[in-house]
């Protein structure tokens, strides 16, 4: 049984790992991202989603962005000490740890994603494809 989702958004970023700290998107949604969309609608240990086809419905458009990030985090130990004492300094001084980053992201994306699920060895005796197909269809319509 095959399913089809129409997915669109104002912006998207499917990060290329070789670009390290700069966020640069692949030019099309990745199969693992597409699978995650199906899993966000229905995930069960008894099934595994397999993407069969990705259609690109709008032209690929890029957008450059700049954003501010901080280079440090508040330590868990400081949080624990502050929680026990009922007071403490948990803030960051942004001016001391600000880093500006660039990004190349997709704009106005629109995809049609086709997928199917396969039953796994974790499926129980009461699990069957019809049950999961009905659950997915019901949730996807919402």
Beta strands, then each sheet from edge to edge (+ up, - down):
strand 1: 2-12
strand 2: 23-24
strand 3: 47-56
strand 4: 61-70
strand 5: 98-119
sheet 1: 1+ 5- 2-
sheet 2: 1+ 5- 3+
sheet 3: 1+ 5- 4+
end
